[in-house]
Amino acid sequence: MSNKAILKVDNKEFEFDVITGTENEKCFDITSLRSETGYITMDPGFGNTGSCYSSITYVDGAKGILQYRGYPIEEVAEKASFVEIAYLILYGELPNEIELRNFSAQLKEHAPLHTNLEHHFSGFPKSAPPMAILSAMLNLVSCFHPEVLEVTSAGTEFDRTATLLLSKVRTIAAFAYRMASGKVINHPNPNLSYCGNFLHMMFSDPYQEYQVSPIVEKALNLFLILHADHEQNCSTSTVRVVGSSRANLFSSVSAGVCALWGPLHGGANAGVIAMLEDIHASGRKPEYYIEKAKDRNDPFKLMGFGHRIYKNFDPRSIILKKQVHNVLNELEIDDSLLEIALKLEEKILKDDFFIERNLYPNVDFYSGILLRAIGIP
């Protein structure tokens, strides 16, 4: 049973439902606001607006909480693979053994790209941004699978479309990397896991198969799990807006990829690496840039610290930090940028200026370091 909120305007009173969500958060249902009052609301950035009912993901930034389908991220991140989490997000429950086997089989079936699609990669300049390639290729993939363009409800057609998209996006990303590196493409290996196959397509060379390290594979799984969903963020909202016109899933997700392109969303971890490169090129110690970040009159900002939503530790960063150090130890990497990053982390975690403002390393700080360590530029 919902309560009522009273709005007084122009000497008239209007009643609106007060709805309580699954985690006891409350909202005013103003669906009929314009029709009843002639007024609309102004909410730039939608920071105070819920656009739909959802049971997929819950975020509480003040408390540092992230849940997928009711499961705390700390619980599922350590115990499940990305494929299991993808199933959980899509269908609401973790898969049993048979469901996981069938889901994985569909992902393996859809991994290859139509041979005619391979020629399109050569049409991009080597300097083409990966997001541009991914967005364009997703639309092209849909042309080769017209049977998935009219999916409007759950069922067999949706299952096929979802697994097709989840599998193709990985192959497109790997092919884009190989093209940019001037190397021959590697076709998917159906004997490998989802993440193992991605690493193979990225890094195997003729006569030298990439040997997948269990620690690196686990870290990549974790990276994908932690980024699997994050409520109504910029890219998710973009996909929903485009999809509301009943555009097909591939064109809708292609638009979402473009939303991820920006430095304030998907490009944030690339911004971290760019910052580290600038610090390295300057020859100055990290402490110099820490002091610059404290100076209110200096426009310089440390990338990868603090979060618009999380006013506490980003729970994803705590989980990923451990894996970053595991990968660095496993690969015995000697990288000057990584040394700068670790020094920044050490200093900032002890600095009262950042502690008082809850400016802790976020998931983008650690994911940029992790991907660079794995070899992904």
DOPA-978744 format. One record per residue (C-alpha): residue in three letters; x, y, z; residue number from 1. Coordinates in nm, 3 decimals. Layout:
% DOPA-978744
+------+---------+---------+---------+------+
! resn !       X !       Y !       Z ! resi !
+------+---------+---------+---------+------+
!  ALA !       X !       Y !       Z !  NUM !
...
+------+---------+---------+---------+------+
This chain:
% DOPA-978744
+------+---------+---------+---------+------+
! resn !       X !       Y !       Z ! resi !
+------+---------+---------+---------+------+
!  MET !   0.000 !   0.000 !   0.000 !    1 !
!  SER !   0.148 !   0.334 !  -0.102 !    2 !
!  ASN !   0.115 !   0.659 !   0.094 !    3 !
!  LYS !   0.016 !   0.989 !  -0.062 !    4 !
!  ALA !   0.212 !   1.309 !  -0.117 !    5 !
!  ILE !   0.027 !   1.640 !  -0.143 !    6 !
!  LEU !   0.141 !   1.906 !  -0.391 !    7 !
!  LYS !  -0.007 !   2.255 !  -0.353 !    8 !
!  VAL !   0.007 !   2.476 !  -0.662 !    9 !
!  ASP !  -0.218 !   2.761 !  -0.782 !   10 !
!  ASN !  -0.431 !   2.720 !  -0.468 !   11 !
!  LYS !  -0.509 !   2.360 !  -0.563 !   12 !
!  GLU !  -0.401 !   2.033 !  -0.404 !   13 !
!  PHE !  -0.293 !   1.727 !  -0.598 !   14 !
!  GLU !  -0.223 !   1.380 !  -0.461 !   15 !
!  PHE !   0.059 !   1.156 !  -0.583 !   16 !
!  ASP !   0.153 !   0.807 !  -0.470 !   17 !
!  VAL !   0.461 !   0.752 !  -0.255 !   18 !
!  ILE !   0.623 !   0.425 !  -0.360 !   19 !
!  THR !   0.864 !   0.221 !  -0.146 !   20 !
!  GLY !   1.133 !   0.026 !  -0.330 !   21 !
!  THR !   1.286 !  -0.312 !  -0.254 !   22 !
!  GLU !   1.560 !  -0.158 !  -0.037 !   23 !
!  ASN !   1.318 !   0.079 !   0.141 !   24 !
!  GLU !   1.407 !   0.378 !  -0.076 !   25 !
!  LYS !   1.106 !   0.602 !  -0.148 !   26 !
!  CYS !   0.988 !   0.803 !  -0.447 !   27 !
!  PHE !   0.700 !   1.024 !  -0.557 !   28 !
!  ASP !   0.513 !   0.883 !  -0.857 !   29 !
!  ILE !   0.463 !   1.191 !  -1.075 !   30 !
!  THR !   0.351 !   1.003 !  -1.386 !   31 !
!  SER !   0.033 !   1.212 !  -1.400 !   32 !
!  LEU !   0.192 !   1.541 !  -1.293 !   33 !
!  ARG !   0.166 !   1.718 !  -1.627 !   34 !
!  SER !  -0.181 !   1.595 !  -1.716 !   35 !
!  GLU !  -0.320 !   1.695 !  -1.375 !   36 !
!  THR !  -0.134 !   2.019 !  -1.305 !   37 !
!  GLY !   0.008 !   2.142 !  -1.634 !   38 !
!  TYR !   0.353 !   2.151 !  -1.470 !   39 !
!  ILE !   0.663 !   1.940 !  -1.536 !   40 !
!  THR !   0.976 !   1.891 !  -1.324 !   41 !
!  MET !   1.327 !   2.020 !  -1.396 !   42 !
!  ASP !   1.597 !   1.766 !  -1.309 !   43 !
!  PRO !   1.917 !   1.811 !  -1.515 !   44 !
!  GLY !   2.121 !   1.494 !  -1.505 !   45 !
!  PHE !   1.827 !   1.290 !  -1.371 !   46 !
!  GLY !   1.995 !   1.279 !  -1.030 !   47 !
!  ASN !   1.655 !   1.279 !  -0.858 !   48 !
!  THR !   1.456 !   1.079 !  -1.112 !   49 !
!  GLY !   1.379 !   0.709 !  -1.134 !   50 !
!  SER !   1.290 !   0.615 !  -1.490 !   51 !
!  CYS !   1.168 !   0.258 !  -1.439 !   52 !
!  TYR !   1.106 !  -0.026 !  -1.199 !   53 !
!  SER !   1.405 !  -0.261 !  -1.183 !   54 !
!  SER !   1.511 !  -0.562 !  -0.980 !   55 !
!  ILE !   1.847 !  -0.599 !  -1.156 !   56 !
!  THR !   2.098 !  -0.379 !  -0.975 !   57 !
!  TYR !   2.092 !  -0.178 !  -0.654 !   58 !
!  VAL !   2.349 !   0.088 !  -0.566 !   59 !
!  ASP !   2.375 !   0.280 !  -0.238 !   60 !
!  GLY !   2.661 !   0.524 !  -0.283 !   61 !
!  ALA !   2.653 !   0.656 !   0.074 !   62 !
!  LYS !   2.704 !   0.308 !   0.219 !   63 !
!  GLY !   2.925 !   0.170 !  -0.059 !   64 !
!  ILE !   2.675 !  -0.102 !  -0.158 !   65 !
!  LEU !   2.644 !  -0.271 !  -0.499 !   66 !
!  GLN !   2.410 !  -0.566 !  -0.552 !   67 !
!  TYR !   2.322 !  -0.777 !  -0.856 !   68 !
!  ARG !   1.974 !  -0.930 !  -0.823 !   69 !
!  GLY !   2.002 !  -0.897 !  -0.445 !   70 !
!  TYR !   2.347 !  -1.056 !  -0.420 !   71 !
!  PRO !   2.622 !  -0.833 !  -0.269 !   72 !
!  ILE !   2.900 !  -0.777 !  -0.521 !   73 !
!  GLU !   3.155 !  -0.897 !  -0.263 !   74 !
!  GLU !   2.980 !  -1.235 !  -0.251 !   75 !
!  VAL !   2.940 !  -1.309 !  -0.621 !   76 !
!  ALA !   3.267 !  -1.154 !  -0.743 !   77 !
!  GLU !   3.484 !  -1.411 !  -0.569 !   78 !
!  LYS !   3.268 !  -1.716 !  -0.632 !   79 !
!  ALA !   3.126 !  -1.682 !  -0.984 !   80 !
!  SER !   3.254 !  -1.645 !  -1.340 !   81 !
!  PHE !   3.150 !  -1.361 !  -1.569 !   82 !
!  VAL !   2.931 !  -1.603 !  -1.766 !   83 !
!  GLU !   2.743 !  -1.696 !  -1.448 !   84 !
!  ILE !   2.698 !  -1.328 !  -1.358 !   85 !
!  ALA !   2.575 !  -1.249 !  -1.710 !   86 !
!  TYR !   2.315 !  -1.525 !  -1.668 !   87 !
!  LEU !   2.220 !  -1.390 !  -1.324 !   88 !
!  ILE !   2.165 !  -1.038 !  -1.457 !   89 !
!  LEU !   1.966 !  -1.159 !  -1.758 !   90 !
!  TYR !   1.745 !  -1.413 !  -1.586 !   91 !
!  GLY !   1.739 !  -1.323 !  -1.216 !   92 !
!  GLU !   1.899 !  -1.636 !  -1.071 !   93 !
!  LEU !   2.241 !  -1.796 !  -1.081 !   94 !
!  PRO !   2.243 !  -2.089 !  -1.326 !   95 !
!  ASN !   2.247 !  -2.451 !  -1.219 !   96 !
!  GLU !   2.493 !  -2.689 !  -1.383 !   97 !
!  ILE !   2.272 !  -2.768 !  -1.684 !   98 !
!  GLU !   2.171 !  -2.405 !  -1.740 !   99 !
!  LEU !   2.533 !  -2.292 !  -1.724 !  100 !
!  ARG !   2.642 !  -2.562 !  -1.970 !  101 !
!  ASN !   2.369 !  -2.466 !  -2.219 !  102 !
!  PHE !   2.437 !  -2.093 !  -2.181 !  103 !
!  SER !   2.812 !  -2.144 !  -2.230 !  104 !
!  ALA !   2.745 !  -2.362 !  -2.536 !  105 !
!  GLN !   2.544 !  -2.081 !  -2.696 !  106 !
!  LEU !   2.824 !  -1.833 !  -2.628 !  107 !
!  LYS !   3.074 !  -2.065 !  -2.796 !  108 !
!  GLU !   2.840 !  -2.120 !  -3.092 !  109 !
!  HIS !   2.806 !  -1.748 !  -3.159 !  110 !
!  ALA !   3.171 !  -1.651 !  -3.109 !  111 !
!  PRO !   3.281 !  -1.654 !  -3.478 !  112 !
!  LEU !   3.206 !  -1.358 !  -3.705 !  113 !
!  HIS !   3.072 !  -1.407 !  -4.058 !  114 !
!  THR !   3.373 !  -1.412 !  -4.291 !  115 !
!  ASN !   3.238 !  -1.113 !  -4.486 !  116 !
!  LEU !   3.254 !  -0.905 !  -4.169 !  117 !
!  GLU !   3.629 !  -0.955 !  -4.141 !  118 !
!  HIS !   3.690 !  -0.737 !  -4.446 !  119 !
!  HIS !   3.527 !  -0.439 !  -4.276 !  120 !
!  PHE !   3.800 !  -0.420 !  -4.013 !  121 !
!  SER !   4.060 !  -0.334 !  -4.278 !  122 !
!  GLY !   3.853 !  -0.029 !  -4.374 !  123 !
!  PHE !   3.925 !   0.143 !  -4.044 !  124 !
!  PRO !   4.248 !   0.339 !  -4.002 !  125 !
!  LYS !   4.489 !   0.183 !  -3.752 !  126 !
!  SER !   4.436 !   0.483 !  -3.526 !  127 !
!  ALA !   4.057 !   0.438 !  -3.516 !  128 !
!  PRO !   3.918 !   0.451 !  -3.160 !  129 !
!  PRO !   3.811 !   0.101 !  -3.048 !  130 !
!  MET !   3.470 !   0.233 !  -2.940 !  131 !
!  ALA !   3.404 !   0.363 !  -3.291 !  132 !
!  ILE !   3.490 !   0.022 !  -3.436 !  133 !
!  LEU !   3.278 !  -0.164 !  -3.180 !  134 !
!  SER !   2.974 !   0.057 !  -3.234 !  135 !
!  ALA !   2.993 !   0.032 !  -3.612 !  136 !
!  MET !   3.058 !  -0.343 !  -3.617 !  137 !
!  LEU !   2.766 !  -0.418 !  -3.384 !  138 !
!  ASN !   2.532 !  -0.260 !  -3.636 !  139 !
!  LEU !   2.696 !  -0.458 !  -3.917 !  140 !
!  VAL !   2.659 !  -0.784 !  -3.722 !  141 !
!  SER !   2.285 !  -0.728 !  -3.700 !  142 !
!  CYS !   2.269 !  -0.717 !  -4.081 !  143 !
!  PHE !   2.398 !  -1.074 !  -4.094 !  144 !
!  HIS !   2.143 !  -1.194 !  -3.838 !  145 !
!  PRO !   1.806 !  -1.052 !  -3.946 !  146 !
!  GLU !   1.631 !  -1.313 !  -3.732 !  147 !
!  VAL !   1.728 !  -1.124 !  -3.415 !  148 !
!  LEU !   1.596 !  -0.784 !  -3.520 !  149 !
!  GLU !   1.235 !  -0.834 !  -3.413 !  150 !
!  VAL !   1.277 !  -0.965 !  -3.059 !  151 !
!  THR !   1.013 !  -0.804 !  -2.836 !  152 !
!  SER !   0.979 !  -1.040 !  -2.539 !  153 !
!  ALA !   1.151 !  -1.306 !  -2.332 !  154 !
!  GLY !   1.184 !  -1.654 !  -2.473 !  155 !
!  THR !   1.397 !  -1.851 !  -2.716 !  156 !
!  GLU !   1.446 !  -1.555 !  -2.951 !  157 !
!  PHE !   1.567 !  -1.335 !  -2.668 !  158 !
!  ASP !   1.801 !  -1.608 !  -2.540 !  159 !
!  ARG !   1.961 !  -1.636 !  -2.883 !  160 !
!  THR !   1.994 !  -1.261 !  -2.926 !  161 !
!  ALA !   2.144 !  -1.205 !  -2.582 !  162 !
!  THR !   2.407 !  -1.478 !  -2.617 !  163 !
!  LEU !   2.484 !  -1.373 !  -2.973 !  164 !
!  LEU !   2.549 !  -1.017 !  -2.860 !  165 !
!  LEU !   2.752 !  -1.119 !  -2.553 !  166 !
!  SER !   2.971 !  -1.342 !  -2.767 !  167 !
!  LYS !   3.016 !  -1.123 !  -3.075 !  168 !
!  VAL !   3.118 !  -0.815 !  -2.875 !  169 !
!  ARG !   3.420 !  -1.004 !  -2.741 !  170 !
!  THR !   3.529 !  -1.118 !  -3.089 !  171 !
!  ILE !   3.487 !  -0.768 !  -3.234 !  172 !
!  ALA !   3.700 !  -0.618 !  -2.955 !  173 !
!  ALA !   3.977 !  -0.874 !  -3.009 !  174 !
!  PHE !   3.973 !  -0.829 !  -3.389 !  175 !
!  ALA !   3.991 !  -0.450 !  -3.347 !  176 !
!  TYR !   4.300 !  -0.489 !  -3.128 !  177 !
!  ARG !   4.470 !  -0.720 !  -3.377 !  178 !
!  MET !   4.394 !  -0.483 !  -3.665 !  179 !
!  ALA !   4.531 !  -0.183 !  -3.475 !  180 !
!  SER !   4.845 !  -0.385 !  -3.393 !  181 !
!  GLY !   4.901 !  -0.482 !  -3.757 !  182 !
!  LYS !   4.864 !  -0.851 !  -3.674 !  183 !
!  VAL !   4.661 !  -1.130 !  -3.831 !  184 !
!  ILE !   4.331 !  -1.202 !  -3.659 !  185 !
!  ASN !   4.284 !  -1.506 !  -3.439 !  186 !
!  HIS !   3.961 !  -1.699 !  -3.470 !  187 !
!  PRO !   3.776 !  -1.813 !  -3.156 !  188 !
!  ASN !   3.878 !  -2.140 !  -2.993 !  189 !
!  PRO !   3.566 !  -2.327 !  -2.874 !  190 !
!  ASN !   3.773 !  -2.525 !  -2.623 !  191 !
!  LEU !   3.848 !  -2.217 !  -2.414 !  192 !
!  SER !   3.643 !  -2.034 !  -2.154 !  193 !
!  TYR !   3.480 !  -1.697 !  -2.223 !  194 !
!  CYS !   3.773 !  -1.494 !  -2.086 !  195 !
!  GLY !   4.036 !  -1.745 !  -2.194 !  196 !
!  ASN !   3.904 !  -1.723 !  -2.550 !  197 !
!  PHE !   3.919 !  -1.345 !  -2.542 !  198 !
!  LEU !   4.282 !  -1.353 !  -2.427 !  199 !
!  HIS !   4.362 !  -1.607 !  -2.700 !  200 !
!  MET !   4.204 !  -1.392 !  -2.973 !  201 !
!  MET !   4.392 !  -1.089 !  -2.843 !  202 !
!  PHE !   4.739 !  -1.228 !  -2.786 !  203 !
!  SER !   4.803 !  -1.559 !  -2.965 !  204 !
!  ASP !   5.050 !  -1.537 !  -3.254 !  205 !
!  PRO !   5.119 !  -1.781 !  -3.538 !  206 !
!  TYR !   5.310 !  -2.080 !  -3.401 !  207 !
!  GLN !   5.298 !  -1.932 !  -3.050 !  208 !
!  GLU !   4.970 !  -1.994 !  -2.872 !  209 !
!  TYR !   4.900 !  -1.757 !  -2.582 !  210 !
!  GLN !   4.923 !  -1.946 !  -2.255 !  211 !
!  VAL !   4.636 !  -1.832 !  -2.036 !  212 !
!  SER !   4.748 !  -1.774 !  -1.678 !  213 !
!  PRO !   4.477 !  -1.875 !  -1.428 !  214 !
!  ILE !   4.551 !  -1.559 !  -1.226 !  215 !
!  VAL !   4.518 !  -1.332 !  -1.532 !  216 !
!  GLU !   4.202 !  -1.512 !  -1.644 !  217 !
!  LYS !   4.052 !  -1.473 !  -1.296 !  218 !
!  ALA !   4.141 !  -1.104 !  -1.292 !  219 !
!  LEU !   3.978 !  -1.048 !  -1.632 !  220 !
!  ASN !   3.669 !  -1.237 !  -1.515 !  221 !
!  LEU !   3.657 !  -1.011 !  -1.212 !  222 !
!  PHE !   3.701 !  -0.698 !  -1.424 !  223 !
!  LEU !   3.401 !  -0.796 !  -1.639 !  224 !
!  ILE !   3.191 !  -0.894 !  -1.336 !  225 !
!  LEU !   3.250 !  -0.561 !  -1.164 !  226 !
!  HIS !   3.149 !  -0.373 !  -1.478 !  227 !
!  ALA !   2.857 !  -0.598 !  -1.573 !  228 !
!  ASP !   2.588 !  -0.353 !  -1.461 !  229 !
!  HIS !   2.564 !  -0.031 !  -1.262 !  230 !
!  GLU !   2.200 !   0.079 !  -1.248 !  231 !
!  GLN !   2.069 !   0.359 !  -1.471 !  232 !
!  ASN !   2.404 !   0.502 !  -1.575 !  233 !
!  CYS !   2.469 !   0.699 !  -1.894 !  234 !
!  SER !   2.513 !   0.403 !  -2.130 !  235 !
!  THR !   2.228 !   0.198 !  -1.981 !  236 !
!  SER !   1.993 !   0.495 !  -2.009 !  237 !
!  THR !   2.102 !   0.547 !  -2.369 !  238 !
!  VAL !   2.025 !   0.185 !  -2.458 !  239 !
!  ARG !   1.681 !   0.214 !  -2.297 !  240 !
!  VAL !   1.598 !   0.541 !  -2.476 !  241 !
!  VAL !   1.697 !   0.403 !  -2.817 !  242 !
!  GLY !   1.526 !   0.072 !  -2.744 !  243 !
!  SER !   1.204 !   0.251 !  -2.649 !  244 !
!  SER !   1.151 !   0.318 !  -3.020 !  245 !
!  ARG !   1.166 !  -0.061 !  -3.070 !  246 !
!  ALA !   1.499 !  -0.027 !  -3.242 !  247 !
!  ASN !   1.670 !  -0.368 !  -3.243 !  248 !
!  LEU !   1.896 !  -0.469 !  -2.956 !  249 !
!  PHE !   2.214 !  -0.437 !  -3.162 !  250 !
!  SER !   2.151 !  -0.076 !  -3.267 !  251 !
!  SER !   2.043 !   0.009 !  -2.912 !  252 !
!  VAL !   2.361 !  -0.135 !  -2.761 !  253 !
!  SER !   2.564 !   0.031 !  -3.037 !  254 !
!  ALA !   2.429 !   0.365 !  -2.914 !  255 !
!  GLY !   2.518 !   0.266 !  -2.559 !  256 !
!  VAL !   2.875 !   0.199 !  -2.672 !  257 !
!  CYS !   2.892 !   0.555 !  -2.804 !  258 !
!  ALA !   2.778 !   0.680 !  -2.463 !  259 !
!  LEU !   3.063 !   0.481 !  -2.307 !  260 !
!  TRP !   3.310 !   0.659 !  -2.534 !  261 !
!  GLY !   3.328 !   0.973 !  -2.320 !  262 !
!  PRO !   3.601 !   1.034 !  -2.060 !  263 !
!  LEU !   3.346 !   1.077 !  -1.778 !  264 !
!  HIS !   3.199 !   0.730 !  -1.827 !  265 !
!  GLY !   3.365 !   0.439 !  -2.006 !  266 !
!  GLY !   3.679 !   0.637 !  -2.087 !  267 !
!  ALA !   3.771 !   0.710 !  -1.728 !  268 !
!  ASN !   4.025 !   0.428 !  -1.693 !  269 !
!  ALA !   4.194 !   0.541 !  -2.015 !  270 !
!  GLY !   4.215 !   0.885 !  -1.853 !  271 !
!  VAL !   4.401 !   0.729 !  -1.560 !  272 !
!  ILE !   4.666 !   0.586 !  -1.792 !  273 !
!  ALA !   4.696 !   0.918 !  -1.979 !  274 !
!  MET !   4.751 !   1.095 !  -1.645 !  275 !
!  LEU !   5.020 !   0.845 !  -1.544 !  276 !
!  GLU !   5.193 !   0.892 !  -1.880 !  277 !
!  ASP !   5.193 !   1.271 !  -1.829 !  278 !
!  ILE !   5.339 !   1.233 !  -1.478 !  279 !
!  HIS !   5.608 !   0.999 !  -1.611 !  280 !
!  ALA !   5.695 !   1.232 !  -1.900 !  281 !
!  SER !   5.731 !   1.527 !  -1.663 !  282 !
!  GLY !   5.996 !   1.354 !  -1.455 !  283 !
!  ARG !   5.837 !   1.492 !  -1.138 !  284 !
!  LYS !   5.754 !   1.280 !  -0.835 !  285 !
!  PRO !   5.391 !   1.179 !  -0.767 !  286 !
!  GLU !   5.393 !   1.398 !  -0.454 !  287 !
!  TYR !   5.412 !   1.706 !  -0.678 !  288 !
!  TYR !   5.083 !   1.615 !  -0.846 !  289 !
!  ILE !   4.918 !   1.527 !  -0.517 !  290 !
!  GLU !   4.987 !   1.882 !  -0.399 !  291 !
!  LYS !   4.857 !   2.024 !  -0.729 !  292 !
!  ALA !   4.532 !   1.830 !  -0.677 !  293 !
!  LYS !   4.494 !   1.989 !  -0.332 !  294 !
!  ASP !   4.531 !   2.342 !  -0.470 !  295 !
!  ARG !   4.184 !   2.482 !  -0.539 !  296 !
!  ASN !   4.332 !   2.737 !  -0.779 !  297 !
!  ASP !   4.496 !   2.466 !  -0.988 !  298 !
!  PRO !   4.272 !   2.302 !  -1.254 !  299 !
!  PHE !   4.468 !   1.975 !  -1.231 !  300 !
!  LYS !   4.267 !   1.675 !  -1.110 !  301 !
!  LEU !   4.383 !   1.328 !  -1.019 !  302 !
!  MET !   4.200 !   1.079 !  -1.240 !  303 !
!  GLY !   4.072 !   0.762 !  -1.075 !  304 !
!  PHE !   4.001 !   0.904 !  -0.729 !  305 !
!  GLY !   3.656 !   0.968 !  -0.584 !  306 !
!  HIS !   3.322 !   0.878 !  -0.744 !  307 !
!  ARG !   3.007 !   1.071 !  -0.830 !  308 !
!  ILE !   2.785 !   0.807 !  -0.667 !  309 !
!  TYR !   3.005 !   0.642 !  -0.404 !  310 !
!  LYS !   3.074 !   0.874 !  -0.109 !  311 !
!  ASN !   3.258 !   0.595 !   0.063 !  312 !
!  PHE !   3.492 !   0.333 !  -0.083 !  313 !
!  ASP !   3.376 !   0.211 !  -0.423 !  314 !
!  PRO !   3.317 !  -0.156 !  -0.332 !  315 !
!  ARG !   3.440 !  -0.262 !  -0.676 !  316 !
!  SER !   3.776 !  -0.092 !  -0.620 !  317 !
!  ILE !   3.839 !  -0.286 !  -0.298 !  318 !
!  ILE !   3.782 !  -0.615 !  -0.480 !  319 !
!  LEU !   3.983 !  -0.522 !  -0.789 !  320 !
!  LYS !   4.281 !  -0.385 !  -0.596 !  321 !
!  LYS !   4.370 !  -0.731 !  -0.466 !  322 !
!  GLN !   4.359 !  -0.881 !  -0.815 !  323 !
!  VAL !   4.576 !  -0.603 !  -0.958 !  324 !
!  HIS !   4.852 !  -0.685 !  -0.712 !  325 !
!  ASN !   4.813 !  -1.059 !  -0.781 !  326 !
!  VAL !   4.856 !  -0.999 !  -1.155 !  327 !
!  LEU !   5.157 !  -0.773 !  -1.107 !  328 !
!  ASN !   5.322 !  -1.041 !  -0.892 !  329 !
!  GLU !   5.229 !  -1.322 !  -1.132 !  330 !
!  LEU !   5.363 !  -1.148 !  -1.442 !  331 !
!  GLU !   5.663 !  -0.993 !  -1.264 !  332 !
!  ILE !   5.600 !  -0.669 !  -1.447 !  333 !
!  ASP !   5.850 !  -0.386 !  -1.430 !  334 !
!  ASP !   5.652 !  -0.087 !  -1.555 !  335 !
!  SER !   5.732 !   0.273 !  -1.462 !  336 !
!  LEU !   5.367 !   0.379 !  -1.500 !  337 !
!  LEU !   5.254 !   0.110 !  -1.262 !  338 !
!  GLU !   5.518 !   0.218 !  -1.012 !  339 !
!  ILE !   5.382 !   0.574 !  -1.026 !  340 !
!  ALA !   5.027 !   0.446 !  -0.979 !  341 !
!  LEU !   5.120 !   0.240 !  -0.676 !  342 !
!  LYS !   5.307 !   0.535 !  -0.525 !  343 !
!  LEU !   5.003 !   0.761 !  -0.577 !  344 !
!  GLU !   4.780 !   0.503 !  -0.414 !  345 !
!  GLU !   5.012 !   0.464 !  -0.114 !  346 !
!  LYS !   5.040 !   0.839 !  -0.053 !  347 !
!  ILE !   4.673 !   0.926 !  -0.103 !  348 !
!  LEU !   4.542 !   0.650 !   0.125 !  349 !
!  LYS !   4.745 !   0.811 !   0.407 !  350 !
!  ASP !   4.664 !   1.175 !   0.326 !  351 !
!  ASP !   4.402 !   1.343 !   0.548 !  352 !
!  PHE !   4.299 !   1.580 !   0.265 !  353 !
!  PHE !   4.173 !   1.288 !   0.055 !  354 !
!  ILE !   4.046 !   1.079 !   0.347 !  355 !
!  GLU !   3.829 !   1.365 !   0.480 !  356 !
!  ARG !   3.675 !   1.411 !   0.133 !  357 !
!  ASN !   3.627 !   1.038 !   0.069 !  358 !
!  LEU !   3.851 !   1.064 !  -0.238 !  359 !
!  TYR !   3.964 !   0.704 !  -0.245 !  360 !
!  PRO !   4.092 !   0.516 !  -0.551 !  361 !
!  ASN !   3.791 !   0.406 !  -0.756 !  362 !
!  VAL !   3.738 !   0.111 !  -0.987 !  363 !
!  ASP !   3.869 !   0.306 !  -1.288 !  364 !
!  PHE !   4.204 !   0.365 !  -1.117 !  365 !
!  TYR !   4.262 !  -0.006 !  -1.064 !  366 !
!  SER !   4.104 !  -0.126 !  -1.390 !  367 !
!  GLY !   4.332 !   0.097 !  -1.597 !  368 !
!  ILE !   4.635 !  -0.049 !  -1.418 !  369 !
!  LEU !   4.502 !  -0.404 !  -1.450 !  370 !
!  LEU !   4.430 !  -0.384 !  -1.823 !  371 !
!  ARG !   4.770 !  -0.231 !  -1.890 !  372 !
!  ALA !   4.937 !  -0.511 !  -1.692 !  373 !
!  ILE !   4.750 !  -0.774 !  -1.893 !  374 !
!  GLY !   4.865 !  -0.606 !  -2.214 !  375 !
!  ILE !   4.545 !  -0.429 !  -2.321 !  376 !
!  PRO !   4.630 !  -0.070 !  -2.426 !  377 !
+------+---------+---------+---------+------+
